[in-house]
Amino acid sequence: MAISPTSVTTPDPPASETARSPYEHWWITAAIMIGYTTVGLSVTVVNLAFPQIMTSLRADLDQMQWVQTGYMIVTAVMMPSVGWLGSRWGNRQIYLIAFSGYVGGSILCGLAWDVHSLIAFRLMQAVFAGPIFPITQVMLFEAFPENKRGLAMGISSLGFSFGPMVGPVLGGYLMEFASWRTVFYINVPTGIVGIILAYLVLPYPKSRVPRSLDVVGMLTMATFLVTFLLAMTQGRKEGWDSAYILSLLGIAAIAGLSFVLAELYNPEPFVELRLFRNFAFTMAAIVVFLNTLSFMSVNFIVILFLQAHLKFTPLQAAWMMLPSAVVVGMLSVLSGRLSDILPPKFLVMFGLTLVSLCIWQFTAMTTWTSVGVLTFWLTARGFSRAFTIAPLNRASLSPLDESELRMGSALLSLNRGIAAASSVALVATFFQNRLAQRAIWLNQDQGTLPFGQADILTSLNGTFISLGDFSQVASTKAMAMLNRMVQDEASLHTYHDTFMWVALLSAAGIIPALWMGRQRRNAK
């Protein structure tokens, strides 16, 4: 079922707006960079405010998870809408509406009076956040000439990296010296500047051919994404074999199949899945998915390792991650420019190889590893990852015609959204199951040692008695300490296993990267 559009005639913009300045693409870049920074700030800083928000709004953790989970799901659902919205309104109008709505949502989040209003405002903010990344990618790609589009992708990566770069540190200070509401208000000043600049410099659309609204495709897509992402985010908590999760996955499977069939047989689909007939684009999409999955997974497990195992504070962990983010942002511009000179797939393969090797180094980390060594390998991973962002973005969009860019960018953004939402659930489930298995193995291995658990308990018991504890108290303390020692050792081995798994996942992206890089058919 489709709703046909009414006849639309796009008026020509004023002559002053059609005149193109040789510096126009730099003004467009400046406007989009401000937008990227504004959105990127809240990617990391909101999580840091959770403890204060829970105290202030008297919310529990189950309620608070919807502040972030709901945001991720709605953002992912809105990303593919860019193709249809762009045909109706054009890139300029989509960006202005989406970015203005995002900034307005930030203000409302800061004004929230209870957890339910905060969740509602975050969902509203997510509706506007979804189209921002794919539409800005397209605008930058179109604004730059063919021989500088890699540079455009590098600059966009710098803009998006800057927010997460300063977000944790800035958020740490805000949480220490100000209210949690400031984490939402910090978006407002840069947001207002970004809206004004975007209104002044973003080009008007040359022409628009409105597409009919594919209602069936839109509803089946939304049902698939909501149920699938809900299952992914709640599977570990509810149990992957629970009736609730199995029902969600069953609905997602039916909706997903219906969505694919509806889009393939509709001449004007809501999401143009036929783009995957382009082999080079499909291979690039696979690399994007694997790269995002491994990146988000290792970020989660590194932060867990630093805070849960090494007992670093959130602010200390943020300072350790900062050099990596700085290196990623700065080198992305260089790698983007290199992708205009060299085949992007070679840069991507080089980056994936180095990233995998850097992640592998964490399989040798222990409780006694120095801060300097940890920071070095985190920064080296940032250096390596810089070669997998801008060149990958360029290689992903290059195989598409100009008319396909908007829909292609939306599909790639959706790809990233699904990978990001699935990553934490998958790596946390792997970690949890592996931890239980490692603990069992360690207890079994005690019998092969020259001294067993009984000898260790006797030694610990004697130590506590010598410190003045009664026999029963000393025995209880000795058992608790032995259990903690076994758990810590099992935990360390589990971290090593998880890093190894993520390193292999990252390296798997090298295979489909071999088939990336074909240029657009109408490239000049």
Order of alpha helices (4+ residues) and beta strands (2+ residues): beta-alpha-alpha-alpha-alpha-alpha-alpha-alpha-alpha-alpha-alpha-alpha-beta-alpha-alpha-alpha-alpha-alpha-alpha-alpha-alpha-alpha-alpha-alpha
